[in-house]
Amino acid sequence: MTDPIQAAAMALLHHRTSRLAEGDPVAEPMLTTATFRLGDQPAQDAIYGRYATPTVTACEGRLSEIEGAPALLFASGMAAIAAVMLATCRAGDRILLPADGYFHTRVLGGEMLAGMGIETVEVQTRDLGDADLAGIRLAMIETPSNPALDLVDLAAFSARTREAGALLAVDNTFATGFLQRPLELGADIVVASDTKAAGGHSDLILGHVATRDEALHDRLADVRKFAGSIPGPFEAWLLSRSLETLELRLERMCANAAAVAARLAAADLAVTYPGRPDHPDHALAATQMRAPGFVIGTDFGSKAAAERFIAASGAILSATSFGSTHTSADRRARWGDAVPEGYLRLSVGIEPQAPLLDAIGRGLAAI
Ligand SMILES: *Cc1c(COP(=O)(O)O)cnc(C)c1O
């Protein structure tokens, strides 16, 4: 049987090359146009740049190979999340969100949509398995959660949402389709910020949505068209290029993360990483995810110790966000997350492992 992730990686890498005619450029061209020459009966999309443009469509083709479903590209992860909410909910509907989920998703639901009569309810990720789903129109969850890295059993939860008549959208930003495949586990919608690992080079803001439900896909395309949340071709072109190395980057990032987590645990720090046997969702991570990811939570005991660790390492960038080529650290308490002052979320990069572990060692020596 073909491995679905390897098949997706192959299809992605040959997405353009398999369609080339003699003389066509091998690399994806970046095509900027706002308008198209029209005939009497305009073709579906080649009308106006807010509907679609060739470089955006080409990037969507690549994302579709990864997701195994038609994908729509949006100007940011939040634009994609907003489109899902707008396409599926109307006044009187109720959205279920993780109480420890992405902050702006919760603001969008809890403050903006609330004012339009769409109610949101929040449940901690670790309690979602028992959450009351009665009356929920849309459940939008994250697994692993951020920054606690709790997992949701997607097969079990999608069965429950289906039974309750709710749509399940999974924000798959952390894992990407190369580490976790929510649609194959029963989710209706995958949404992701491509600003993170998918883009992976800290140089673009993008997001996408994928669904196998044709009517929903069309409605999402309409939301994008009418709300105007399509990205420009340059970002789409950058993402197409980044996607070609995504599976390869993830392999190095996850291998590095396992090694860094082991090094931190060996220093007797409290380490949260789904790849470690002491993580409460270790067994689920092993079956649900291709690899347990590249994000590690570590409590250094105090704000000062966490900051000494970063400074002394000489190779850990202090930055928010995650999923880039370089290892970075974000002290989440500064954003008000319910974590200790000394808790760092480390996003492990693609550095060669030995010098990366040397840097971790230097940081540990300073705490
Ligand atoms: C970053 C992020 C988003 C928002 O994406 P943007 O591209 O910044 O709009 C949504 N969900 C998760 C889990 C994220 O990490």
Ligand as a Chemical Component Dictionary entry (heavy atoms), coordinates in Angstrom:
data_LIG
# 
_chem_comp.id                   LIG 
_chem_comp.type                 NON-POLYMER 
_chem_comp.pdbx_formal_charge   0 
_chem_comp.three_letter_code    LIG 
# 
loop_
_chem_comp_atom.comp_id 
_chem_comp_atom.atom_id 
_chem_comp_atom.alt_atom_id 
_chem_comp_atom.type_symbol 
_chem_comp_atom.charge 
_chem_comp_atom.model_Cartn_x 
_chem_comp_atom.model_Cartn_y 
_chem_comp_atom.model_Cartn_z 
_chem_comp_atom.pdbx_ordinal 
LIG C1 C1 C 0 -0.302 31.666 13.401 1  
LIG C2 C2 C 0 -1.516 30.862 13.596 2  
LIG C3 C3 C 0 -2.743 31.280 13.064 3  
LIG C4 C4 C 0 -2.905 32.595 12.331 4  
LIG O1 O1 O 0 -2.166 32.628 11.165 5  
LIG P1 P1 P 0 -1.669 33.992 10.463 6  
LIG O2 O2 O 0 -1.008 33.486 9.211  7  
LIG O3 O3 O 0 -0.747 34.664 11.408 8  
LIG O4 O4 O 0 -2.891 34.801 10.196 9  
LIG C5 C5 C 0 -3.831 30.466 13.265 10 
LIG N1 N1 N 0 -3.743 29.307 13.941 11 
LIG C6 C6 C 0 -2.584 28.878 14.467 12 
LIG C7 C7 C 0 -2.544 27.587 15.208 13 
LIG C8 C8 C 0 -1.438 29.641 14.316 14 
LIG O5 O5 O 0 -0.296 29.227 14.859 15 
# 
loop_
_chem_comp_bond.comp_id 
_chem_comp_bond.atom_id_1 
_chem_comp_bond.atom_id_2 
_chem_comp_bond.value_order 
_chem_comp_bond.pdbx_ordinal 
LIG C1 C2 SING 1  
LIG C2 C3 SING 2  
LIG C2 C8 DOUB 3  
LIG C3 C4 SING 4  
LIG C3 C5 DOUB 5  
LIG C4 O1 SING 6  
LIG O1 P1 SING 7  
LIG P1 O2 DOUB 8  
LIG P1 O3 SING 9  
LIG P1 O4 SING 10 
LIG C5 N1 SING 11 
LIG N1 C6 DOUB 12 
LIG C6 C7 SING 13 
LIG C6 C8 SING 14 
LIG C8 O5 SING 15 
# 
